[in-house]
């Protein structure tokens, strides 16, 4: 079943098209990453799905309901982590989580949520005194406290140090294992590759590619680049059959400094959005 189903989504601002006929399906229990440069229509699409922005055209179903006509019961089934938030600045971390928990019929325990996001040592600190990365962790806590069936994460790890990012990744995997559907937007391509079952790339208001991170844009079948140190110095060759080339090289002795690489997700992404240098 689809947690999100979109057909022909359109949105324009004063005649300027932001989203130009998007089709999208996100399966129940899937981690789905929506990638794209600033201004591509990514945020507008997510805001429509969250019920925060009206669309101009198309059909949209989120958990079986039109988000343009949201009910209280529907809102209790979704969690949202916005790109930035300054709510509850005067409340402590524990007070803020407990307050938001009261909006949901079956919330997680407050201290459990605080521990999951790594804020146990800051539970008594006021939200307004937290660092940028700590505030993002609190935003995530407020998004997951209601045990959402569907979680929207908009650039969730902005401001995180490497340790906090890895802890967040473990949390996302835990939620996914529990069956939570997750729609993630991020500029960190390693994050999308580590977490997402599928990704879609949006550019100029349209989906330009969709698939598993390992196969996006023909990545899995793209030519490999083989580098080695030959008798005449460094050598480079692109080939669709690197194993045959390596076998040929090995007949003349083990090649030194041999490296085989295929296009990274970043390589494919930059090609798809037209920003390859």
Secondary structure, 3 states (H helix, E strand, C coil): CEEEEEEEEEEEECCEEEEEEEEEEEECCCEEEEECCCCCCHHHHHHHHHCCCCCCEEEEEECCECHHHCCHHHHCCEEEECCCCCCCCCCEHHHHHHHHHCCCCCCCCHHHHHHHCCCHHHCCCEHHHCCHHHHHHHHHHHHHCCCCCEEEEECCCCCCCHHHHHHHHHHHHHHHHCCCEEEEECCCHHHHHHHCCEEEEEECCEEEEEECCCCHHHHHHCCEEEEEEECCEEEEEEECCHHHHHHHHHCCCCCEEEEEECCCHHHHHHHHCCCCC
